[in-house]
Amino acid sequence: METLDLIKEFVVKERGKYRNPLIRETALEQDLKITGDDSDEFILAFSKEFNVDISDFDIGKYFSDEGGLSILHVLFGKKTGKTPLTLGDLEKAVETGKLV
């Protein structure tokens, strides 16, 4: 099974099914609405599941904290100013063993 397929299965296991297909360009915060404490838990679980080093990963660069989001951001996908972290980025992290 390809790495991306394993990541998709992991996302569904951790977060449930999504209406839109999961593709390399799917962004965790912007498309999957993973934010705040959920992003911490998701990245930690991803690290453990795929044996990826996250020691240099700056989560604040990619995810808003819970207090930093408005209902408009969550419901309507308004831009948060954060760099998108995509499934393709996670795929690269699995291949290199490090998420930065």
C-alpha positions as semicolon CSV with decimal commas, in nm:
position;residue;x (nm);y (nm);z (nm)
1;M;0,000;0,000;0,000
2;E;0,129;0,348;-0,086
3;T;0,226;0,593;0,187
4;L;-0,049;0,839;0,093
5;D;-0,312;0,564;0,122
6;L;-0,183;0,478;0,470
7;I;-0,205;0,846;0,569
8;K;-0,561;0,868;0,437
9;E;-0,657;0,563;0,644
10;F;-0,494;0,723;0,947
11;V;-0,690;1,046;0,897
12;V;-1,018;0,857;0,876
13;K;-0,927;0,651;1,185
14;E;-0,838;0,962;1,384
15;R;-1,095;1,210;1,253
16;G;-1,372;1,018;1,078
17;K;-1,482;1,033;0,717
18;Y;-1,494;1,354;0,518
19;R;-1,733;1,459;0,246
20;N;-1,457;1,556;0,002
21;P;-1,193;1,310;-0,118
22;L;-0,859;1,314;0,062
23;I;-0,583;1,408;-0,182
24;R;-0,221;1,524;-0,152
25;E;-0,334;1,888;-0,161
26;T;-0,583;1,846;0,127
27;A;-0,482;2,091;0,402
28;L;-0,527;1,977;0,762
29;E;-0,651;2,304;0,910
30;Q;-0,814;2,466;0,610
31;D;-0,987;2,159;0,461
32;L;-1,014;1,911;0,747
33;K;-1,076;2,173;1,019
34;I;-0,809;2,032;1,251
35;T;-0,718;2,316;1,489
36;G;-0,623;2,397;1,846
37;D;-0,571;2,105;2,084
38;D;-0,693;1,867;1,813
39;S;-0,394;1,962;1,599
40;D;-0,153;1,882;1,884
41;E;-0,316;1,544;1,937
42;F;-0,331;1,468;1,565
43;I;0,037;1,550;1,501
44;L;0,149;1,351;1,805
45;A;-0,058;1,050;1,696
46;F;0,076;1,087;1,339
47;S;0,432;1,094;1,474
48;K;0,379;0,776;1,674
49;E;0,189;0,593;1,400
50;F;0,450;0,662;1,131
51;N;0,763;0,697;1,348
52;V;0,819;1,057;1,237
53;D;1,043;1,295;1,434
54;I;0,849;1,611;1,524
55;S;1,108;1,766;1,757
56;D;1,167;2,064;1,522
57;F;0,804;2,099;1,409
58;D;0,656;2,446;1,477
59;I;0,288;2,369;1,516
60;G;0,199;2,738;1,550
61;K;0,317;2,799;1,192
62;Y;0,049;2,564;1,057
63;F;-0,238;2,560;1,309
64;S;-0,440;2,823;1,494
65;D;-0,496;2,782;1,863
66;E;-0,855;2,736;1,978
67;G;-0,889;3,096;2,095
68;G;-0,752;3,230;1,767
69;L;-1,036;3,110;1,546
70;S;-1,365;3,276;1,482
71;I;-1,680;3,091;1,383
72;L;-1,632;3,232;1,031
73;H;-1,296;3,059;1,002
74;V;-1,439;2,726;1,111
75;L;-1,768;2,728;0,923
76;F;-1,673;2,904;0,605
77;G;-1,304;2,817;0,568
78;K;-1,186;3,178;0,589
79;K;-0,810;3,222;0,569
80;T;-0,626;3,205;0,900
81;G;-0,290;3,330;0,775
82;K;-0,131;2,996;0,862
83;T;0,084;2,799;0,621
84;P;-0,119;2,504;0,494
85;L;0,006;2,163;0,606
86;T;-0,115;1,909;0,352
87;L;-0,143;1,534;0,329
88;G;0,140;1,558;0,077
89;D;0,355;1,723;0,345
90;L;0,275;1,435;0,580
91;E;0,365;1,190;0,304
92;K;0,707;1,357;0,266
93;A;0,754;1,345;0,643
94;V;0,693;0,970;0,646
95;E;0,943;0,924;0,364
96;T;1,212;1,138;0,532
97;G;1,129;1,042;0,892
98;K;1,098;1,406;0,997
99;L;0,824;1,671;1,001
100;V;0,957;2,029;0,998
